[in-house]
Amino acid sequence: MNTSITITLIILMALVINLCATPIADDDEEFAPSSAGSLRGASRFLAQHYSRGLVKCNKNPRLCRAKGSPGPDCCKKKCVNIKTDKQNCGLCGKKCKHQEICCNGKCVNVMSDKRHCGGCNKRCKKGNSCMHGMCSYA
């Protein structure tokens, strides 16, 4: 009788371990923090699940505003920042050209734009121009 209990416990433990280690494969499944009205504590949740693609903002856009999110905007089921994201600059799906970056929601060429010379909001002094990402005298 003692042997049958031991074997039953071993099988039960193996089953529990197997169920806990099984990955979730349903892409349409959306995970949300247990508190429906609040996103308090969601940063740990996002850190664990966002990188694996489990968080989908299309059904719950508030997830993008939680601490630890890549950005406050939802584009194609992913949280992004449309002020800085080169693939969604200013609005979802607006891509910047290869040599451009996204500054405040606008695609700019930091190699020649004197308002964003070498990086966002790096303005050249009056009378200077931007060449190769550096301000120089005109």
N, C-alpha and C positions, 0 to 999 in steps of 0.2 A: 504494500500500500504506500509506503514511503517513497518508493521508486517511481510510482505512477504520478505522484504529486510533483516530484522533482522534474520529471519529463514534461508534464503539463506546464509548469512554470517556465521552463526553458523555451518551449514552443511559444508561449504567450509573450515572453520577453523578446524573442526573435521577431515576432509579428509586430510588436510595438516599435521596435527599432527600425524595422523595414518601412513601416508607415510614416514614421517621423522623417526618414531620410529621402522619401520619394519627392522629386521635384514637381512643381506645379506647372502643367503644360498648357493650360487654357489661356491664350493671349487676350481674350475678350473679358476675362475676369478682372474686375477692378477691386483693388484693395483700398480700404479707407481706415483711418483711425477709428477705434471703437466708439469714441464720442461723436455723435452725429452733428452736434451743434458747435463743436470747437475743434481746432486743429492743434491745441496745446499738446506737446509731446510728439508732434508729427516729425520733428527733425530726425530723431532716431529711426522712426519708421521709414522716412525717405532715404536716409543713408543706407539702410538695409535693402530696400526694395527698388529704388529708382534705378540704380546702376544695373540691375538685372532686367529692367524693362517691365516690371510688374505694375508700376504706377501709371495709370492712364488718366490724363486730365480732361479728356473730352467729355467724360460723364461727371466729373467733379473738378471744375476749374479752380476751386479754392486750394487745391493741393499745390498749385504753382506759387501761391503766396505764402506758403509755409516756410519756416526757417529750414535752410538746407536745400531748397529747391534751386535748380539752375537759373530760373527766371520766373517772373510773375505772369507771363503770357503763355497761352496754350496754342500750339501749332502742330497739326497732324499728330495728335495724341501725346505730344511731348512738351514739357515745360521749357520755355526759352525766354530770352530777354530781347525783344524786338528793337531795343535801343542799341544793342551791341552785337547781335547775332548776324553773321555774314550771310547765312542762308535764309534769314527771315528779317531783313532790315527795314524797319518801319511798319511792316505788316507781314503776315504769314505768306511765305512763298516768294517774297521779293529777294532775289539773290544779287549780291554785289559781284561785280566783275572780278577777275583774278587778281588784279593789282590793287583793288579797293578793299577798304575795311568799313565796318559799320560804326559811325559816330553819331550818337543821339538820334538814331533811326534814319540816317541818311548815308548813302554810299559815297565815300570820298577816297581820293587818291592821296595818301599821306606823303607821297614823293613829290607832289607839285602843288597841293592846296595850301595856301599861306594861312588859312584859318585852322588847319589841322596838319601842320608840317612835322612829319616824323611820328605823329600819333594824334589821337583825338584831343581837340581843344588846345593844341600847342600852336598858338598864334604867333606869327612873325611880327616884329615891330614894324611900325609904319615906315614905308619906303623900302622895306626888305622884300625879297621874293623867296619862294621855296624851291630849292633845286635838290633833287636826290634825297629828299627828306630832311634837309637842313636849311635853315634860314641864312640868306646871304644878301649882301648889299646889291641893289639893282644897278 
